[in-house]
Amino acid sequence: MKKDIPVWEKYALTIREAAQYFHVGEKKLRQIVEENPDADFVVKLGNRSMIKRKNFETYLDRASVL
């Protein structure tokens, strides 16, 4: 049996999940990840990028413009 974990409890989110959770477009998130490949909120799994939820929240708190 697969148990679904609520998005707000996940450690890392897919680009799609992060877009829905943070209300930011997928294209914009992909651009942010591409421009910040070594950021502490990016996790690479092969060619797939994941967003560390709490670290990205901190990034957004500090950002004045996306």
mmCIF file as Biopython writes it, N, C-alpha, C and O atoms, coordinates in Angstrom:
data_model
#
loop_
_atom_site.group_PDB
_atom_site.id
_atom_site.type_symbol
_atom_site.label_atom_id
_atom_site.label_alt_id
_atom_site.label_comp_id
_atom_site.label_asym_id
_atom_site.label_entity_id
_atom_site.label_seq_id
_atom_site.pdbx_PDB_ins_code
_atom_site.Cartn_x
_atom_site.Cartn_y
_atom_site.Cartn_z
_atom_site.occupancy
_atom_site.B_iso_or_equiv
_atom_site.auth_seq_id
_atom_site.auth_asym_id
_atom_site.pdbx_PDB_model_num
ATOM 1   N N  . MET A ? 1  ? 0.840  -1.189 0.000   1.0 0.0 1  A 1 
ATOM 2   C CA . MET A ? 1  ? 0.000  0.000  0.000   1.0 0.0 1  A 1 
ATOM 3   C C  . MET A ? 1  ? 0.880  1.247  0.000   1.0 0.0 1  A 1 
ATOM 4   O O  . MET A ? 1  ? 1.820  1.363  0.786   1.0 0.0 1  A 1 
ATOM 5   N N  . LYS A ? 2  ? 0.560  2.161  -0.885  1.0 0.0 2  A 1 
ATOM 6   C CA . LYS A ? 2  ? 1.285  3.424  -0.965  1.0 0.0 2  A 1 
ATOM 7   C C  . LYS A ? 2  ? 0.545  4.467  -0.147  1.0 0.0 2  A 1 
ATOM 8   O O  . LYS A ? 2  ? -0.645 4.704  -0.357  1.0 0.0 2  A 1 
ATOM 9   N N  . LYS A ? 3  ? 1.249  5.087  0.779   1.0 0.0 3  A 1 
ATOM 10  C CA . LYS A ? 3  ? 0.658  6.135  1.599   1.0 0.0 3  A 1 
ATOM 11  C C  . LYS A ? 3  ? 1.107  7.478  1.054   1.0 0.0 3  A 1 
ATOM 12  O O  . LYS A ? 3  ? 2.307  7.742  0.980   1.0 0.0 3  A 1 
ATOM 13  N N  . ASP A ? 4  ? 0.172  8.326  0.673   1.0 0.0 4  A 1 
ATOM 14  C CA . ASP A ? 4  ? 0.505  9.650  0.164   1.0 0.0 4  A 1 
ATOM 15  C C  . ASP A ? 4  ? 0.840  10.584 1.314   1.0 0.0 4  A 1 
ATOM 16  O O  . ASP A ? 4  ? 0.094  10.695 2.287   1.0 0.0 4  A 1 
ATOM 17  N N  . ILE A ? 5  ? 1.963  11.244 1.183   1.0 0.0 5  A 1 
ATOM 18  C CA . ILE A ? 5  ? 2.409  12.206 2.183   1.0 0.0 5  A 1 
ATOM 19  C C  . ILE A ? 5  ? 1.932  13.587 1.742   1.0 0.0 5  A 1 
ATOM 20  O O  . ILE A ? 5  ? 2.126  13.956 0.584   1.0 0.0 5  A 1 
ATOM 21  N N  . PRO A ? 6  ? 1.312  14.359 2.636   1.0 0.0 6  A 1 
ATOM 22  C CA . PRO A ? 6  ? 0.887  15.709 2.264   1.0 0.0 6  A 1 
ATOM 23  C C  . PRO A ? 6  ? 2.081  16.554 1.836   1.0 0.0 6  A 1 
ATOM 24  O O  . PRO A ? 6  ? 3.174  16.406 2.383   1.0 0.0 6  A 1 
ATOM 25  N N  . VAL A ? 7  ? 1.884  17.422 0.882   1.0 0.0 7  A 1 
ATOM 26  C CA . VAL A ? 7  ? 2.958  18.252 0.329   1.0 0.0 7  A 1 
ATOM 27  C C  . VAL A ? 7  ? 3.650  19.059 1.424   1.0 0.0 7  A 1 
ATOM 28  O O  . VAL A ? 7  ? 4.872  19.202 1.398   1.0 0.0 7  A 1 
ATOM 29  N N  . TRP A ? 8  ? 2.910  19.579 2.366   1.0 0.0 8  A 1 
ATOM 30  C CA . TRP A ? 8  ? 3.503  20.422 3.410   1.0 0.0 8  A 1 
ATOM 31  C C  . TRP A ? 8  ? 4.365  19.636 4.387   1.0 0.0 8  A 1 
ATOM 32  O O  . TRP A ? 8  ? 5.036  20.237 5.226   1.0 0.0 8  A 1 
ATOM 33  N N  . GLU A ? 9  ? 4.367  18.301 4.302   1.0 0.0 9  A 1 
ATOM 34  C CA . GLU A ? 9  ? 5.216  17.475 5.155   1.0 0.0 9  A 1 
ATOM 35  C C  . GLU A ? 9  ? 6.399  16.871 4.402   1.0 0.0 9  A 1 
ATOM 36  O O  . GLU A ? 9  ? 7.278  16.266 5.015   1.0 0.0 9  A 1 
ATOM 37  N N  . LYS A ? 10 ? 6.427  17.028 3.090   1.0 0.0 10 A 1 
ATOM 38  C CA . LYS A ? 10 ? 7.502  16.454 2.289   1.0 0.0 10 A 1 
ATOM 39  C C  . LYS A ? 10 ? 8.787  17.254 2.447   1.0 0.0 10 A 1 
ATOM 40  O O  . LYS A ? 10 ? 8.762  18.475 2.605   1.0 0.0 10 A 1 
ATOM 41  N N  . TYR A ? 11 ? 9.901  16.547 2.403   1.0 0.0 11 A 1 
ATOM 42  C CA . TYR A ? 11 ? 11.218 17.184 2.482   1.0 0.0 11 A 1 
ATOM 43  C C  . TYR A ? 11 ? 11.556 17.860 1.158   1.0 0.0 11 A 1 
ATOM 44  O O  . TYR A ? 11 ? 12.009 19.004 1.138   1.0 0.0 11 A 1 
ATOM 45  N N  . ALA A ? 12 ? 11.335 17.145 0.044   1.0 0.0 12 A 1 
ATOM 46  C CA . ALA A ? 12 ? 11.638 17.668 -1.286  1.0 0.0 12 A 1 
ATOM 47  C C  . ALA A ? 12 ? 10.403 17.530 -2.181  1.0 0.0 12 A 1 
ATOM 48  O O  . ALA A ? 12 ? 9.647  16.563 -2.093  1.0 0.0 12 A 1 
ATOM 49  N N  . LEU A ? 13 ? 10.229 18.530 -3.041  1.0 0.0 13 A 1 
ATOM 50  C CA . LEU A ? 13 ? 9.077  18.572 -3.933  1.0 0.0 13 A 1 
ATOM 51  C C  . LEU A ? 13 ? 9.535  18.526 -5.384  1.0 0.0 13 A 1 
ATOM 52  O O  . LEU A ? 13 ? 10.608 19.025 -5.722  1.0 0.0 13 A 1 
ATOM 53  N N  . THR A ? 14 ? 8.718  17.928 -6.232  1.0 0.0 14 A 1 
ATOM 54  C CA . THR A ? 14 ? 8.977  18.013 -7.658  1.0 0.0 14 A 1 
ATOM 55  C C  . THR A ? 14 ? 8.710  19.452 -8.089  1.0 0.0 14 A 1 
ATOM 56  O O  . THR A ? 14 ? 8.134  20.236 -7.335  1.0 0.0 14 A 1 
ATOM 57  N N  . ILE A ? 15 ? 9.123  19.787 -9.283  1.0 0.0 15 A 1 
ATOM 58  C CA . ILE A ? 15 ? 8.868  21.134 -9.803  1.0 0.0 15 A 1 
ATOM 59  C C  . ILE A ? 15 ? 7.358  21.393 -9.832  1.0 0.0 15 A 1 
ATOM 60  O O  . ILE A ? 15 ? 6.908  22.478 -9.465  1.0 0.0 15 A 1 
ATOM 61  N N  . ARG A ? 16 ? 6.596  20.421 -10.258 1.0 0.0 16 A 1 
ATOM 62  C CA . ARG A ? 16 ? 5.133  20.576 -10.337 1.0 0.0 16 A 1 
ATOM 63  C C  . ARG A ? 16 ? 4.524  20.790 -8.953  1.0 0.0 16 A 1 
ATOM 64  O O  . ARG A ? 16 ? 3.695  21.682 -8.772  1.0 0.0 16 A 1 
ATOM 65  N N  . GLU A ? 17 ? 4.932  19.976 -7.975  1.0 0.0 17 A 1 
ATOM 66  C CA . GLU A ? 17 ? 4.427  20.127 -6.606  1.0 0.0 17 A 1 
ATOM 67  C C  . GLU A ? 17 ? 4.816  21.490 -6.032  1.0 0.0 17 A 1 
ATOM 68  O O  . GLU A ? 17 ? 3.996  22.164 -5.409  1.0 0.0 17 A 1 
ATOM 69  N N  . ALA A ? 18 ? 6.073  21.891 -6.248  1.0 0.0 18 A 1 
ATOM 70  C CA . ALA A ? 18 ? 6.541  23.177 -5.737  1.0 0.0 18 A 1 
ATOM 71  C C  . ALA A ? 18 ? 5.774  24.331 -6.369  1.0 0.0 18 A 1 
ATOM 72  O O  . ALA A ? 18 ? 5.451  25.306 -5.690  1.0 0.0 18 A 1 
ATOM 73  N N  . ALA A ? 19 ? 5.479  24.229 -7.658  1.0 0.0 19 A 1 
ATOM 74  C CA . ALA A ? 19 ? 4.718  25.284 -8.346  1.0 0.0 19 A 1 
ATOM 75  C C  . ALA A ? 19 ? 3.336  25.437 -7.719  1.0 0.0 19 A 1 
ATOM 76  O O  . ALA A ? 19 ? 2.872  26.557 -7.502  1.0 0.0 19 A 1 
ATOM 77  N N  . GLN A ? 20 ? 2.690  24.339 -7.434  1.0 0.0 20 A 1 
ATOM 78  C CA . GLN A ? 20 ? 1.360  24.390 -6.815  1.0 0.0 20 A 1 
ATOM 79  C C  . GLN A ? 20 ? 1.447  24.880 -5.374  1.0 0.0 20 A 1 
ATOM 80  O O  . GLN A ? 20 ? 0.623  25.686 -4.945  1.0 0.0 20 A 1 
ATOM 81  N N  . TYR A ? 21 ? 2.422  24.409 -4.634  1.0 0.0 21 A 1 
ATOM 82  C CA . TYR A ? 21 ? 2.559  24.750 -3.215  1.0 0.0 21 A 1 
ATOM 83  C C  . TYR A ? 21 ? 2.914  26.224 -3.019  1.0 0.0 21 A 1 
ATOM 84  O O  . TYR A ? 21 ? 2.341  26.898 -2.162  1.0 0.0 21 A 1 
ATOM 85  N N  . PHE A ? 22 ? 3.863  26.722 -3.820  1.0 0.0 22 A 1 
ATOM 86  C CA . PHE A ? 22 ? 4.346  28.095 -3.654  1.0 0.0 22 A 1 
ATOM 87  C C  . PHE A ? 22 ? 3.632  29.104 -4.551  1.0 0.0 22 A 1 
ATOM 88  O O  . PHE A ? 22 ? 3.902  30.302 -4.466  1.0 0.0 22 A 1 
ATOM 89  N N  . HIS A ? 23 ? 2.733  28.638 -5.401  1.0 0.0 23 A 1 
ATOM 90  C CA . HIS A ? 23 ? 2.007  29.512 -6.335  1.0 0.0 23 A 1 
ATOM 91  C C  . HIS A ? 23 ? 2.966  30.278 -7.241  1.0 0.0 23 A 1 
ATOM 92  O O  . HIS A ? 23 ? 2.831  31.483 -7.454  1.0 0.0 23 A 1 
ATOM 93  N N  . VAL A ? 24 ? 3.937  29.537 -7.762  1.0 0.0 24 A 1 
ATOM 94  C CA . VAL A ? 24 ? 4.912  30.066 -8.720  1.0 0.0 24 A 1 
ATOM 95  C C  . VAL A ? 24 ? 4.828  29.159 -9.944  1.0 0.0 24 A 1 
ATOM 96  O O  . VAL A ? 24 ? 4.680  27.945 -9.807  1.0 0.0 24 A 1 
ATOM 97  N N  . GLY A ? 25 ? 4.921  29.733 -11.121 1.0 0.0 25 A 1 
ATOM 98  C CA . GLY A ? 25 ? 4.828  28.939 -12.344 1.0 0.0 25 A 1 
ATOM 99  C C  . GLY A ? 25 ? 5.963  27.931 -12.486 1.0 0.0 25 A 1 
ATOM 100 O O  . GLY A ? 25 ? 7.073  28.156 -12.003 1.0 0.0 25 A 1 
ATOM 101 N N  . GLU A ? 26 ? 5.673  26.824 -13.151 1.0 0.0 26 A 1 
ATOM 102 C CA . GLU A ? 26 ? 6.680  25.795 -13.371 1.0 0.0 26 A 1 
ATOM 103 C C  . GLU A ? 26 ? 7.854  26.333 -14.177 1.0 0.0 26 A 1 
ATOM 104 O O  . GLU A ? 26 ? 9.005  26.010 -13.882 1.0 0.0 26 A 1 
ATOM 105 N N  . LYS A ? 27 ? 7.576  27.154 -15.195 1.0 0.0 27 A 1 
ATOM 106 C CA . LYS A ? 27 ? 8.650  27.725 -16.009 1.0 0.0 27 A 1 
ATOM 107 C C  . LYS A ? 27 ? 9.569  28.592 -15.157 1.0 0.0 27 A 1 
ATOM 108 O O  . LYS A ? 27 ? 10.789 28.549 -15.308 1.0 0.0 27 A 1 
ATOM 109 N N  . LYS A ? 28 ? 8.985  29.369 -14.271 1.0 0.0 28 A 1 
ATOM 110 C CA . LYS A ? 28 ? 9.767  30.239 -13.394 1.0 0.0 28 A 1 
ATOM 111 C C  . LYS A ? 28 ? 10.621 29.416 -12.439 1.0 0.0 28 A 1 
ATOM 112 O O  . LYS A ? 28 ? 11.785 29.745 -12.211 1.0 0.0 28 A 1 
ATOM 113 N N  . LEU A ? 29 ? 10.058 28.350 -11.879 1.0 0.0 29 A 1 
ATOM 114 C CA . LEU A ? 29 ? 10.820 27.487 -10.972 1.0 0.0 29 A 1 
ATOM 115 C C  . LEU A ? 29 ? 11.983 26.824 -11.707 1.0 0.0 29 A 1 
ATOM 116 O O  . LEU A ? 29 ? 13.090 26.747 -11.175 1.0 0.0 29 A 1 
ATOM 117 N N  . ARG A ? 30 ? 11.739 26.349 -12.919 1.0 0.0 30 A 1 
ATOM 118 C CA . ARG A ? 30 ? 12.813 25.734 -13.705 1.0 0.0 30 A 1 
ATOM 119 C C  . ARG A ? 30 ? 13.916 26.755 -13.984 1.0 0.0 30 A 1 
ATOM 120 O O  . ARG A ? 30 ? 15.100 26.419 -13.946 1.0 0.0 30 A 1 
ATOM 121 N N  . GLN A ? 31 ? 13.531 27.993 -14.263 1.0 0.0 31 A 1 
ATOM 122 C CA . GLN A ? 31 ? 14.502 29.067 -14.500 1.0 0.0 31 A 1 
ATOM 123 C C  . GLN A ? 31 ? 15.329 29.327 -13.233 1.0 0.0 31 A 1 
ATOM 124 O O  . GLN A ? 31 ? 16.550 29.464 -13.303 1.0 0.0 31 A 1 
ATOM 125 N N  . ILE A ? 32 ? 14.659 29.394 -12.083 1.0 0.0 32 A 1 
ATOM 126 C CA . ILE A ? 32 ? 15.356 29.620 -10.811 1.0 0.0 32 A 1 
ATOM 127 C C  . ILE A ? 32 ? 16.347 28.492 -10.540 1.0 0.0 32 A 1 
ATOM 128 O O  . ILE A ? 32 ? 17.478 28.750 -10.126 1.0 0.0 32 A 1 
ATOM 129 N N  . VAL A ? 33 ? 15.939 27.255 -10.769 1.0 0.0 33 A 1 
ATOM 130 C CA . VAL A ? 33 ? 16.812 26.097 -10.546 1.0 0.0 33 A 1 
ATOM 131 C C  . VAL A ? 33 ? 17.993 26.143 -11.514 1.0 0.0 33 A 1 
ATOM 132 O O  . VAL A ? 33 ? 19.129 25.870 -11.125 1.0 0.0 33 A 1 
ATOM 133 N N  . GLU A ? 34 ? 17.728 26.486 -12.771 1.0 0.0 34 A 1 
ATOM 134 C CA . GLU A ? 34 ? 18.790 26.551 -13.772 1.0 0.0 34 A 1 
ATOM 135 C C  . GLU A ? 34 ? 19.810 27.648 -13.433 1.0 0.0 34 A 1 
ATOM 136 O O  . GLU A ? 34 ? 21.010 27.465 -13.633 1.0 0.0 34 A 1 
ATOM 137 N N  . GLU A ? 35 ? 19.331 28.779 -12.924 1.0 0.0 35 A 1 
ATOM 138 C CA . GLU A ? 35 ? 20.214 29.894 -12.585 1.0 0.0 35 A 1 
ATOM 139 C C  . GLU A ? 35 ? 20.950 29.685 -11.255 1.0 0.0 35 A 1 
ATOM 140 O O  . GLU A ? 35 ? 21.952 30.348 -10.988 1.0 0.0 35 A 1 
ATOM 141 N N  . ASN A ? 36 ? 20.453 28.761 -10.424 1.0 0.0 36 A 1 
ATOM 142 C CA . ASN A ? 36 ? 21.040 28.504 -9.100  1.0 0.0 36 A 1 
ATOM 143 C C  . ASN A ? 36 ? 21.294 27.005 -8.901  1.0 0.0 36 A 1 
ATOM 144 O O  . ASN A ? 36 ? 20.760 26.416 -7.962  1.0 0.0 36 A 1 
ATOM 145 N N  . PRO A ? 37 ? 22.097 26.381 -9.764  1.0 0.0 37 A 1 
ATOM 146 C CA . PRO A ? 37 ? 22.265 24.920 -9.681  1.0 0.0 37 A 1 
ATOM 147 C C  . PRO A ? 37 ? 22.907 24.435 -8.383  1.0 0.0 37 A 1 
ATOM 148 O O  . PRO A ? 37 ? 22.703 23.289 -7.983  1.0 0.0 37 A 1 
ATOM 149 N N  . ASP A ? 38 ? 23.678 25.293 -7.724  1.0 0.0 38 A 1 
ATOM 150 C CA . ASP A ? 38 ? 24.347 24.889 -6.482  1.0 0.0 38 A 1 
ATOM 151 C C  . ASP A ? 38 ? 23.658 25.427 -5.233  1.0 0.0 38 A 1 
ATOM 152 O O  . ASP A ? 38 ? 24.212 25.357 -4.136  1.0 0.0 38 A 1 
ATOM 153 N N  . ALA A ? 39 ? 22.453 25.962 -5.396  1.0 0.0 39 A 1 
ATOM 154 C CA . ALA A ? 39 ? 21.716 26.519 -4.254  1.0 0.0 39 A 1 
ATOM 155 C C  . ALA A ? 39 ? 21.357 25.407 -3.276  1.0 0.0 39 A 1 
ATOM 156 O O  . ALA A ? 39 ? 21.197 24.250 -3.665  1.0 0.0 39 A 1 
ATOM 157 N N  . ASP A ? 40 ? 21.233 25.771 -2.006  1.0 0.0 40 A 1 
ATOM 158 C CA . ASP A ? 40 ? 20.929 24.777 -0.980  1.0 0.0 40 A 1 
ATOM 159 C C  . ASP A ? 40 ? 19.499 24.252 -1.060  1.0 0.0 40 A 1 
ATOM 160 O O  . ASP A ? 40 ? 19.154 23.321 -0.332  1.0 0.0 40 A 1 
ATOM 161 N N  . PHE A ? 41 ? 18.658 24.820 -1.923  1.0 0.0 41 A 1 
ATOM 162 C CA . PHE A ? 41 ? 17.290 24.331 -2.068  1.0 0.0 41 A 1 
ATOM 163 C C  . PHE A ? 41 ? 17.106 23.401 -3.265  1.0 0.0 41 A 1 
ATOM 164 O O  . PHE A ? 41 ? 15.995 22.935 -3.518  1.0 0.0 41 A 1 
ATOM 165 N N  . VAL A ? 42 ? 18.179 23.127 -4.001  1.0 0.0 42 A 1 
ATOM 166 C CA . VAL A ? 42 ? 18.100 22.259 -5.185  1.0 0.0 42 A 1 
ATOM 167 C C  . VAL A ? 42 ? 18.726 20.907 -4.883  1.0 0.0 42 A 1 
ATOM 168 O O  . VAL A ? 42 ? 19.832 20.825 -4.348  1.0 0.0 42 A 1 
ATOM 169 N N  . VAL A ? 43 ? 18.000 19.843 -5.234  1.0 0.0 43 A 1 
ATOM 170 C CA . VAL A ? 43 ? 18.515 18.481 -5.148  1.0 0.0 43 A 1 
ATOM 171 C C  . VAL A ? 43 ? 18.398 17.884 -6.542  1.0 0.0 43 A 1 
ATOM 172 O O  . VAL A ? 43 ? 17.323 17.907 -7.143  1.0 0.0 43 A 1 
ATOM 173 N N  . LYS A ? 44 ? 19.502 17.348 -7.060  1.0 0.0 44 A 1 
ATOM 174 C CA . LYS A ? 44 ? 19.493 16.713 -8.376  1.0 0.0 44 A 1 
ATOM 175 C C  . LYS A ? 44 ? 19.437 15.204 -8.186  1.0 0.0 44 A 1 
ATOM 176 O O  . LYS A ? 44 ? 20.251 14.630 -7.464  1.0 0.0 44 A 1 
ATOM 177 N N  . LEU A ? 45 ? 18.486 14.577 -8.828  1.0 0.0 45 A 1 
ATOM 178 C CA . LEU A ? 45 ? 18.375 13.119 -8.855  1.0 0.0 45 A 1 
ATOM 179 C C  . LEU A ? 45 ? 18.507 12.706 -10.310 1.0 0.0 45 A 1 
ATOM 180 O O  . LEU A ? 45 ? 17.516 12.633 -11.037 1.0 0.0 45 A 1 
ATOM 181 N N  . GLY A ? 46 ? 19.730 12.437 -10.729 1.0 0.0 46 A 1 
ATOM 182 C CA . GLY A ? 46 ? 19.988 12.196 -12.146 1.0 0.0 46 A 1 
ATOM 183 C C  . GLY A ? 46 ? 19.781 13.499 -12.896 1.0 0.0 46 A 1 
ATOM 184 O O  . GLY A ? 46 ? 20.444 14.496 -12.608 1.0 0.0 46 A 1 
ATOM 185 N N  . ASN A ? 47 ? 18.866 13.497 -13.857 1.0 0.0 47 A 1 
ATOM 186 C CA . ASN A ? 47 ? 18.575 14.730 -14.588 1.0 0.0 47 A 1 
ATOM 187 C C  . ASN A ? 47 ? 17.331 15.429 -14.040 1.0 0.0 47 A 1 
ATOM 188 O O  . ASN A ? 47 ? 16.861 16.408 -14.619 1.0 0.0 47 A 1 
ATOM 189 N N  . ARG A ? 48 ? 16.815 14.938 -12.956 1.0 0.0 48 A 1 
ATOM 190 C CA . ARG A ? 48 ? 15.600 15.496 -12.343 1.0 0.0 48 A 1 
ATOM 191 C C  . ARG A ? 48 ? 15.968 16.427 -11.191 1.0 0.0 48 A 1 
ATOM 192 O O  . ARG A ? 48 ? 16.794 16.088 -10.343 1.0 0.0 48 A 1 
ATOM 193 N N  . SER A ? 49 ? 15.350 17.591 -11.174 1.0 0.0 49 A 1 
ATOM 194 C CA . SER A ? 49 ? 15.587 18.552 -10.090 1.0 0.0 49 A 1 
ATOM 195 C C  . SER A ? 49 ? 14.428 18.517 -9.108  1.0 0.0 49 A 1 
ATOM 196 O O  . SER A ? 49 ? 13.261 18.474 -9.495  1.0 0.0 49 A 1 
ATOM 197 N N  . MET A ? 50 ? 14.776 18.536 -7.842  1.0 0.0 50 A 1 
ATOM 198 C CA . MET A ? 50 ? 13.786 18.586 -6.779  1.0 0.0 50 A 1 
ATOM 199 C C  . MET A ? 50 ? 14.062 19.843 -5.956  1.0 0.0 50 A 1 
ATOM 200 O O  . MET A ? 50 ? 15.186 20.344 -5.924  1.0 0.0 50 A 1 
ATOM 201 N N  . ILE A ? 51 ? 13.024 20.343 -5.294  1.0 0.0 51 A 1 
ATOM 202 C CA . ILE A ? 51 ? 13.127 21.542 -4.476  1.0 0.0 51 A 1 
ATOM 203 C C  . ILE A ? 51 ? 12.997 21.147 -3.003  1.0 0.0 51 A 1 
ATOM 204 O O  . ILE A ? 51 ? 12.003 20.537 -2.608  1.0 0.0 51 A 1 
ATOM 205 N N  . LYS A ? 52 ? 14.000 21.494 -2.193  1.0 0.0 52 A 1 
ATOM 206 C CA . LYS A ? 52 ? 13.893 21.279 -0.753  1.0 0.0 52 A 1 
ATOM 207 C C  . LYS A ? 52 ? 12.933 22.337 -0.216  1.0 0.0 52 A 1 
ATOM 208 O O  . LYS A ? 52 ? 13.219 23.534 -0.254  1.0 0.0 52 A 1 
ATOM 209 N N  . ARG A ? 53 ? 11.810 21.879 0.276   1.0 0.0 53 A 1 
ATOM 210 C CA . ARG A ? 53 ? 10.703 22.766 0.648   1.0 0.0 53 A 1 
ATOM 211 C C  . ARG A ? 53 ? 11.116 23.848 1.644   1.0 0.0 53 A 1 
ATOM 212 O O  . ARG A ? 53 ? 10.920 25.032 1.369   1.0 0.0 53 A 1 
ATOM 213 N N  . LYS A ? 54 ? 11.674 23.479 2.777   1.0 0.0 54 A 1 
ATOM 214 C CA . LYS A ? 54 ? 12.015 24.468 3.815   1.0 0.0 54 A 1 
ATOM 215 C C  . LYS A ? 54 ? 13.097 25.432 3.344   1.0 0.0 54 A 1 
ATOM 216 O O  . LYS A ? 54 ? 13.030 26.629 3.621   1.0 0.0 54 A 1 
ATOM 217 N N  . ASN A ? 55 ? 14.084 24.916 2.639   1.0 0.0 55 A 1 
ATOM 218 C CA . ASN A ? 55 ? 15.161 25.786 2.147   1.0 0.0 55 A 1 
ATOM 219 C C  . ASN A ? 55 ? 14.626 26.768 1.101   1.0 0.0 55 A 1 
ATOM 220 O O  . ASN A ? 55 ? 15.057 27.920 1.054   1.0 0.0 55 A 1 
ATOM 221 N N  . PHE A ? 56 ? 13.696 26.319 0.270   1.0 0.0 56 A 1 
ATOM 222 C CA . PHE A ? 56 ? 13.128 27.217 -0.731  1.0 0.0 56 A 1 
ATOM 223 C C  . PHE A ? 56 ? 12.231 28.263 -0.067  1.0 0.0 56 A 1 
ATOM 224 O O  . PHE A ? 56 ? 12.154 29.397 -0.539  1.0 0.0 56 A 1 
ATOM 225 N N  . GLU A ? 57 ? 11.557 27.896 1.013   1.0 0.0 57 A 1 
ATOM 226 C CA . GLU A ? 57 ? 10.765 28.870 1.765   1.0 0.0 57 A 1 
ATOM 227 C C  . GLU A ? 57 ? 11.679 29.988 2.284   1.0 0.0 57 A 1 
ATOM 228 O O  . GLU A ? 57 ? 11.321 31.164 2.223   1.0 0.0 57 A 1 
ATOM 229 N N  . THR A ? 58 ? 12.842 29.621 2.787   1.0 0.0 58 A 1 
ATOM 230 C CA . THR A ? 58 ? 13.815 30.603 3.266   1.0 0.0 58 A 1 
ATOM 231 C C  . THR A ? 58 ? 14.275 31.494 2.116   1.0 0.0 58 A 1 
ATOM 232 O O  . THR A ? 58 ? 14.376 32.711 2.269   1.0 0.0 58 A 1 
ATOM 233 N N  . TYR A ? 59 ? 14.554 30.886 0.965   1.0 0.0 59 A 1 
ATOM 234 C CA . TYR A ? 59 ? 14.955 31.640 -0.230  1.0 0.0 59 A 1 
ATOM 235 C C  . TYR A ? 59 ? 13.876 32.649 -0.596  1.0 0.0 59 A 1 
ATOM 236 O O  . TYR A ? 59 ? 14.183 33.806 -0.884  1.0 0.0 59 A 1 
ATOM 237 N N  . LEU A ? 60 ? 12.626 32.228 -0.588  1.0 0.0 60 A 1 
ATOM 238 C CA . LEU A ? 60 ? 11.520 33.134 -0.944  1.0 0.0 60 A 1 
ATOM 239 C C  . LEU A ? 60 ? 11.359 34.243 0.093   1.0 0.0 60 A 1 
ATOM 240 O O  . LEU A ? 60 ? 11.057 35.383 -0.261  1.0 0.0 60 A 1 
ATOM 241 N N  . ASP A ? 61 ? 11.558 33.918 1.367   1.0 0.0 61 A 1 
ATOM 242 C CA . ASP A ? 61 ? 11.461 34.931 2.421   1.0 0.0 61 A 1 
ATOM 243 C C  . ASP A ? 61 ? 12.486 36.045 2.219   1.0 0.0 61 A 1 
ATOM 244 O O  . ASP A ? 61 ? 12.216 37.206 2.528   1.0 0.0 61 A 1 
ATOM 245 N N  . ARG A ? 62 ? 13.647 35.694 1.705   1.0 0.0 62 A 1 
ATOM 246 C CA . ARG A ? 62 ? 14.715 36.673 1.500   1.0 0.0 62 A 1 
ATOM 247 C C  . ARG A ? 62 ? 14.617 37.411 0.169   1.0 0.0 62 A 1 
ATOM 248 O O  . ARG A ? 62 ? 15.182 38.494 0.013   1.0 0.0 62 A 1 
ATOM 249 N N  . ALA A ? 63 ? 13.900 36.826 -0.789  1.0 0.0 63 A 1 
ATOM 250 C CA . ALA A ? 63 ? 13.803 37.428 -2.119  1.0 0.0 63 A 1 
ATOM 251 C C  . ALA A ? 63 ? 12.797 38.563 -2.138  1.0 0.0 63 A 1 
ATOM 252 O O  . ALA A ? 63 ? 11.734 38.474 -1.524  1.0 0.0 63 A 1 
ATOM 253 N N  . SER A ? 64 ? 13.132 39.617 -2.838  1.0 0.0 64 A 1 
ATOM 254 C CA . SER A ? 64 ? 12.190 40.719 -2.992  1.0 0.0 64 A 1 
ATOM 255 C C  . SER A ? 64 ? 11.513 40.659 -4.363  1.0 0.0 64 A 1 
ATOM 256 O O  . SER A ? 64 ? 10.420 41.193 -4.550  1.0 0.0 64 A 1 
ATOM 257 N N  . VAL A ? 65 ? 12.181 39.997 -5.324  1.0 0.0 65 A 1 
ATOM 258 C CA . VAL A ? 65 ? 11.638 39.837 -6.679  1.0 0.0 65 A 1 
ATOM 259 C C  . VAL A ? 65 ? 12.033 38.451 -7.172  1.0 0.0 65 A 1 
ATOM 260 O O  . VAL A ? 65 ? 13.145 37.987 -6.919  1.0 0.0 65 A 1 
ATOM 261 N N  . LEU A ? 66 ? 11.113 37.791 -7.880  1.0 0.0 66 A 1 
ATOM 262 C CA . LEU A ? 66 ? 11.447 36.496 -8.496  1.0 0.0 66 A 1 
ATOM 263 C C  . LEU A ? 66 ? 11.608 36.665 -9.972  1.0 0.0 66 A 1 
ATOM 264 O O  . LEU A ? 66 ? 11.890 35.696 -10.677 1.0 0.0 66 A 1 
#
